[in-house]
Amino acid sequence: MAPFVVLVGTFLLFRVAGLAGLDYFDSWIHCLRAAVGCMLLITASAHWGRLRPDLIRMVPASLPRPDWIVTVTGILEIAGAAAIVIPAASQAASVLLIIMLLAMFPANIRAAKQKLPLGGRPATPLGFRTFLQVVFISAIWIAGNVIV
């Protein structure tokens, strides 16, 4: 839920900054790109913080080295956060980020079905996880594919 709050909250904050005169944030697409970047940085931070063991448990057992998978996906989220705000890279970044989110979704399915807690909180139901995934993918697609 925190990534969703960050996505919406920073988008609104950046829009207000644009209305207050910050030129870069005059454009809603720049606000969305920056908000997606913030969301990705928040999700990436979990890959090394106190949530890391929970993320490792989410990785399907059939995959080798879940610790490495969590590390690599965190690095990719950081790279994606940087690339999505660069106009020349945003389209490619959005496609690659969406592929990554789709590849990571089986971990979300596993966490929901096995009721794996995240940070001591109960597992998020699969329906809500799926809804959030659609929201994130939509935001990333729009951020990378609207030409200013």
C-alpha positions, 0 to 999 in steps of 0.5 A: 500500500505504501508504494500506492500512497507514494505514487499518488501523494508525490504526484499531487505534491509535484502538481502543486509545485508546478502550480506554485511556479516550478517550471518542470512540474508545469506538465502533468506528465513530468509530475507522473514520471517523477512520482513513478520514480519516487514509487520505484525508489520506495519499493527498491529500498525494501530490497535492502531494509527490514523487509528484505527477508519477507521479500526473499520468502516471496520468491517462488521456491522453484527459482534459484538464489532468491536473495540475488533475485531480490537484490537484482530487482532492487537494482533494476527498480533504482535504474528504472526510477532514474530512467523513467524521468529522462525523456529520451529513456522513458519509453524504453524504461517503461517497457522494461519496468512493466516486463519486470513487474509482470515477471515479479508478479508470481511472487505476489501471487505466492505471498497472497496464497500462502498468506506471507506477511510483509513487515509483520502486517498480514498478507495483502489479498490477491485481488487487491495486489492485482488491482495495485499491479494494474495501477502501477503498470498503467502509471508506468506505461503512461509515464513512458509513452506520453510525448510532451 
